[in-house]
C-alpha cells in the first residue's frame, strides 16, 4: 500500500454538500474527485480546464444585485397574494420594457 499525504481545506458547508451530492451520484467521494482533479492538472501541466470569469449581461447583473440587496435586507422583496396578481405585475413590467 502506498503512503498518502493529507490536505486540509476550508470550504463553505453548502458548497461541500452540493459537491458531495454531485460526486456521490457519480459513485465517487469528494476525496476521489480531488484526486482526479490533481492527476488531470499534472497531466495538463495546469488547470484541466480554462478558468474564466462568468460574463453576464446587464439584466442578469441587475437581477444578481437585486437578489443580494434583498438577502441583505436593503430591499424588500415583492410579495403577491395570488398567482393572478403576480402575472398581472409581470405583464405590466413587460409592457413598460
Secondary structure, 3 states (H helix, E strand, C coil): CCCCCCCCCCCCHHHHHHHHHHHHHCCCCHHHHHHHHHHHHHHHCCCCCCCCCCCCCHHHHHHHHHHHHHHCCCCCCCCCCCHHHHHHHHHHHHHHC
